[in-house]
């Protein structure tokens, strides 16, 4: 196990465990306001002080970690399932199905991912559910391209041809012979992609289009802290460091896993 993989596992494990045991670690109510103790510095009242409404920043940070991880995993699973299924279909059946799917992919690729997510949420309206849908509609593209290319190569392999000659149906060929052979690259890509999803989620929340106040989430916490960067810098520093720590952890884990498995994934 290489250093990057070990470091990524340790960083991710630290945050995941902190999120799981949030009720034990941070016992203060993340939504309880106390205007008499607003903008208290770290140590004066709570480990990371209080925000502009007197809410405990440390408690909100850990509850935000739980929410960010949960939403990111849900978004990842939705985009992964959609992308893998469409990639398998496009790569195996080709023809009109492949042309139609790849036309959609090319159209979506014409726009930067974050801009496209912003446009979708702006049309559908802000909120957690719409943010998940918007990011999922953008994130599936990478999986579809990756799986399509591998499927086109695998369908010409002898073991797939033998299965087809023996009378095995297309669905079973995809399920038994092709899908297991694309899982490793998909898993590696997923680990790296989850950091992109977290950034997009935080970005939408920062702009007021994702998770809505008063829900504790790192992007919305940064949005709340905009007006207090000079008077209460800890409000900006805490969620920024947490988000950077999480993204670096997943990137290290993804790069280390790719090196460990001897595979490089590009889309």
N, C-alpha and C positions, 0 to 999 in steps of 0.2 A: 504494500500500500504506500503510494507516494505522499510527499509532504502536502501537496495541494489538497488531495483527497482527505487526508487526516484533518487538516485545518478546516476545510469546509464542513466536515461532519461535526467537529467540535463546536463551530460557530452556530450551525443550524440547530444542533442539539441543545445548546445553551438557550437560544431564543424559544424553541419549541417547548422545552421544559418550563421556562419562565411563563409562557403563555398558558400552559396546562395548569400550573400551580399558582396562577395569578391570585385567586381568592385567599390563598395562604400567605403569599408574599406581600401583596398590597391590600391591606384590609380596609383602607379608606374608600368611601363611596366615590367613584369617579365622576358622578353627576351632582354631588352635593355642593351647593354654592355657599360661600361665606364672604360677603362683600366687605366685611370688616377686616379680613385677612387676605385681601387680593394682592397679587404681585409680590408675594413674600419670596425672598431669595432662598435658594437651596440651603437647607439646614435650619433656617428660622422656623419653618413649619413644613415638615415633610422632607424627604430625601432630595427631591428636585424642586421644592418650593411649590407655589400656587400660581394659577393663571389669572387672567383679568376678572374672572368671576369667583375667585377664591377656591377653585377646584384643585384637588391634589394632582400635580403633574405626573408624579411617579405612577400613581394608580391608573391614570388615563393612558400613560405610555404602555403599560402592560396589558390593559384591556384593549388598547389599540393594536398591540401585537397579535393578540388572539383573533381579533376581527380581521386584520390584514391577512394573516396566514390562512384563515378559514375561507375568506372570499377568494383569495388567490388560488387556492387548491380547487375550489369549485369551478372557477373560471378556466383553470388549466384542464380539468377533466372534461368540461364541455367542449372546449376547442380541440383537445386531443381526440376525443371520440369522433367529432364531426370531421376533422381533418384526416384521420386515419381511414375512416369509412370511405370518404370521397376519394382519397388517394388510391385506395385499393381498387375501387370501382373504375376510376379513370385509367389506371395503369394496366388493369387486367382486360377490361372489355374494349378499351380504346374507342374508335369510331365517334359517333355523335355525342355519346356520354362524355368522353374524354374532351372533346372540343368544347362542349358546353361548360364543363367544370373549369377547364383551363382558361376559357374566356372570362369567367367570373374572377378567377385568380388574377389574371392580367389587369382587369379593370380595377380591382381593389389594390393591386400593387402600384398603380399609378398615383396613389395618394400616400403620404406618410402615415404610419399607423396611428400616431397620436392625434393627428388632424382628423383622420377618418373617425376615430372613437369620439372625438369632440363633436363632430358633425352629427353622428348618430344620437348621442345623448342630448344634443341641443334640440333635435327634432322630436325625440321620444320623451324628453323631460328628464330632469335630474333624479337621483335616487340610487340606492344600492343595486336593485334588480336591473335597472336600465344600464348601469355601469358594467355589470357582469355581462349582460347581453352584448353591449357595444364592444367590449374588449374581446369577447369570445368570437364575434363576427370578424374581427381583425386577426386574431391569433391562430385560427385554424389553417390559414394559408400556408404557413411554414410546414406544418405537418403534412398537408396534402401534397405539396411539391416533393418533400422528402420521400414519402411513402410511394407516390406515383413513380418516381424514378427507379426506386428499388424494385417495385412490383414489375415494371417493364423488363428489368433485367432478369428477375427470378422466374418469370413465366416462360422464359426460353431455356431454363435449366432442365437437365435430363429427368430429375425426379418429379418435376411438375408435368413434363410431357408424358412420363410413364403413368402418372396418376390420371391424366386426361384420357389416355388410351385405354386404361383399365375401366373406364366408365364412371369415374368419380365426378360428381357434379361440381359446377363452378364455385358454389357457396362453400362446399367442403374443402376444395382445393385452397381457396382463400383463407379459410379458417385453420386448416391443419398444416398446410405446407408453406404458405407465403407469410401470413401474419406472424408466426413465431420467428421468422428470419428477419423481420423488420423491427422487432421489439427493442433490441439493444440500442440501435441508433435513435429510435423514438424516445426511449427513456433518457438518454444522454441529452438530447435536444430539449426535452421537457424540463430537466433540472435547470438548464441555462435559461430557458424561456420564462420560468416562473419569476425570475428577477425582473424581466421586462414587464410582465403582468403587474407586479407590485409597483413598479415605477408609474405605469399608466394609471393604475387605480389611485395612487397617491396624487398624481397630477390632476385627475378629474376631481378628486375631493378638494384639492387645493383651490381649484377654480370654482368650487361650489356646485359642481355637476355630478359628483359621486355620492359618497356617504354624507348624509345631511346632519348638521348640528341638531342636538348636542351630543350625538353618538361619538364616542372616542375612537378616532382613527388618525393615523399619522399625517395624512395629507390635510385633513380638516384641522388638525392641531397646528400645522404650519400656517394654514390660512388664518386661524384665530390670532396667531402670533405676529402677523405682519406689522401691525401698528405698534408693537412693543419691542422691536429689534434692538433699540438703543437703551431703553429703560429696563427691559427684562429679557436679556439675550438668552437666558436658559430656556425660555419657551420655544425658541427656534432651534437651539442646539440639541436639546433632548430628542425630539422626533427625527431630526436630520441625521444624527449619529446612529440612531436605531435603524433607520431606513438604509443608510449606507452599510452598516454592519450586516444587515440581512442580505442585501444585494451582493456584497463581496463574498459572503459565506456561500451563497448558492452558485455564484460564478466559479469560486474555487472548487466547490464540490463537482460542478459540471466538467470543468477542465481536468480535474484529477481523475474523475470517472472515465472520461474519454481516453486519457493516457493509460489508465489501468487496464482498460479493455482493448487498447490498441486500435481505437476507432476514432476517426475525425468526422464530425457531422457538419455539413454546410448546405444551406438552402438558398 
